[in-house]
């Protein structure tokens, strides 16, 4: 059998298109010390008035990450987004099932949104399609993107965020095909709920 040698020619001046910057995005998940003590450490001399580490902000800015998903990873499959908005002192402490820890909800959507502005990144908002679904996703969208005049948009305004976030990129669940995932779904099951959630959100 004759062997054929493959040949690849790279020409930096031969451009067929542009690469979408979102390919170089990242994500933040409440696991280990990523958020608490990593990004957020109130009382530390290195933290700003919001409790976020200034040294971490500067390091992330240097990476020039265009978009960051929140909340990322397995955490989102059991997350109630409503727990992370409103006055911090009134937020519930929950048993976090993905990583078997206690989620204090000190850092939620509005705190994360402030942090992404600091690091010059857009938000990719993830919705829980593990233990929740269409209603919770649409309520979150309303909270984030509706100017005012509805239940959840008015809550955002009441929480001190007058202007809507205008989030354009949404993540529908996380690794739902994995048997380790809370609310694991087959490809067919996930495809169905993701399609219907996307349709309702649009």
C-alpha positions in Angstrom: 0.0 0.0 0.0 1.4 3.4 -1.0 1.6 6.0 1.7 0.6 9.6 0.9 2.2 12.4 2.8 -0.2 15.2 3.8 0.9 18.8 3.3 -0.3 21.9 5.0 0.5 25.4 3.9 0.0 28.3 6.3 -0.1 31.7 4.8 -0.9 34.5 7.3 -1.9 36.8 4.4 -4.5 34.4 3.1 -7.6 35.3 5.1 -10.9 33.6 4.6 -12.8 35.1 7.5 -12.6 36.5 11.0 -12.5 34.5 14.2 -15.4 35.3 16.6 -13.9 36.6 19.8 -16.4 34.6 21.9 -14.3 31.5 21.1 -11.8 32.9 23.6 -14.3 33.3 26.4 -14.2 31.8 29.9 -16.5 31.1 32.8 -16.9 31.6 36.5 -18.3 28.9 38.8 -18.9 28.8 42.5 -16.5 25.9 43.1 -13.7 25.7 45.6 -12.0 29.2 45.9 -12.9 30.4 42.5 -15.5 33.0 43.6 -15.2 33.1 47.4 -11.6 34.0 48.4 -10.6 34.0 44.7 -12.5 36.8 43.1 -14.4 38.0 46.1 -12.8 38.5 49.5 -14.3 41.4 51.5 -12.1 42.8 54.2 -8.8 41.9 52.4 -6.5 44.9 51.9 -6.3 44.0 48.2 -10.1 44.1 47.7 -12.2 47.1 46.4 -15.2 48.6 48.1 -17.4 45.8 46.6 -15.2 43.1 48.1 -13.6 42.0 44.8 -9.9 41.5 44.7 -8.2 44.3 42.7 -5.1 42.2 41.9 -7.4 39.5 40.3 -9.2 42.2 38.3 -5.9 43.5 36.9 -4.7 40.0 36.1 -8.0 39.1 34.3 -7.9 42.4 32.4 -4.5 41.5 31.0 -6.0 38.3 29.6 -8.5 40.4 27.5 -11.3 37.8 27.8 -14.1 39.0 25.6 -17.0 37.1 27.3 -17.5 35.3 30.6 -20.2 32.8 31.3 -22.0 33.0 34.7 -22.8 30.9 36.6 -20.6 28.4 34.9 -20.3 24.7 35.2 -22.2 22.0 37.1 -23.2 24.6 39.7 -25.9 26.1 37.4 -27.9 22.9 37.1 -29.2 23.3 40.6 -29.0 27.1 40.9 -31.9 29.4 41.8 -30.9 32.8 40.3 -33.4 34.6 42.5 -31.2 33.7 45.5 -28.4 35.9 44.2 -30.2 39.2 43.8 -31.5 41.8 46.3 -29.9 42.8 49.6 -27.0 40.5 50.4 -28.0 40.2 54.1 -31.4 38.8 53.0 -30.1 36.1 50.7 -30.5 32.5 51.7 -27.7 30.1 52.4 -28.3 26.9 50.4 -26.8 23.4 50.3 -25.1 23.4 46.9 -25.6 19.9 45.5 -23.1 19.9 42.6 -20.0 20.5 44.7 -21.5 19.6 48.2 -20.8 22.9 49.8 -22.7 25.8 51.3 -23.6 28.6 48.8 -23.9 31.9 50.7 -25.2 33.8 47.6 -23.0 36.8 48.6 -22.0 37.0 44.9 -24.9 36.9 42.5 -25.9 38.4 39.1 -25.6 42.1 39.9 -22.2 41.7 41.7 -20.9 39.6 38.8 -22.2 42.2 36.3 -20.2 44.9 38.1 -17.1 42.7 38.0 -17.4 42.0 34.3 -17.4 45.8 33.7 -14.2 46.0 35.7 -12.5 43.4 33.6 -14.0 44.7 30.3 -15.9 41.5 29.4 -19.4 40.8 28.2 -21.7 38.4 30.0 -22.9 35.0 28.8 -25.7 34.2 31.2 -26.4 30.6 31.9 -29.9 29.2 32.7 -30.7 26.2 34.8 -32.1 23.4 32.7 -31.3 20.7 35.3 -33.7 21.3 38.1 -35.6 24.2 36.4 -36.7 25.2 32.9 -38.6 27.6 30.7 -40.3 29.8 33.4 -37.1 30.4 35.4 -35.1 31.1 32.2 -37.7 33.7 31.0 -37.9 35.3 34.4 -34.2 35.7 34.5 -34.2 37.2 31.0 -36.9 39.6 32.1 -34.8 40.6 35.1 -31.8 41.2 33.0 -33.1 42.8 29.8 -36.5 44.3 30.3 -36.2 48.1 31.0 -39.0 48.3 33.6 -42.8 47.8 34.1 -42.8 44.1 34.8 -42.4 42.1 38.0 -38.8 41.1 37.5 -37.5 44.2 35.7 -39.0 46.3 38.5 -37.2 44.1 41.0 -33.9 44.8 39.3 -34.6 48.5 39.4 -35.5 48.1 43.1 -32.2 46.3 43.6 -30.3 49.4 42.4 -29.8 48.6 38.7 -31.9 51.0 36.7 -30.7 50.2 33.2 -31.2 46.7 31.8 -28.1 44.7 31.1 -29.0 43.9 27.5 -27.3 40.5 27.7 -27.2 39.0 24.2 -25.5 35.6 24.7 -27.3 32.9 26.7 -26.2 29.4 27.7 -29.0 26.8 28.0 -27.9 24.4 30.7 -24.5 22.8 31.3 -23.2 19.4 30.1 -26.8 18.0 30.4 -25.6 14.8 28.6 -23.4 13.9 31.6 -24.7 11.4 34.0 -22.9 13.4 36.8 -25.1 16.4 36.0 -28.0 17.4 38.3 -31.1 16.8 36.1 -29.2 14.7 33.5 -31.0 14.4 30.2 -30.5 12.4 27.1 -29.7 14.3 23.9 -33.3 14.0 22.8 -34.6 15.3 26.1 -32.1 18.1 26.3 -32.7 19.1 22.6 -36.4 19.4 23.3 -36.2 21.5 26.5 -33.4 23.7 25.0 -35.4 24.3 21.9 -38.6 25.2 23.8 -36.6 27.4 26.3 -34.9 29.3 23.4 -38.2 29.8 21.6 -39.9 31.2 24.8 -36.9 33.5 25.5 -36.9 34.8 22.0 
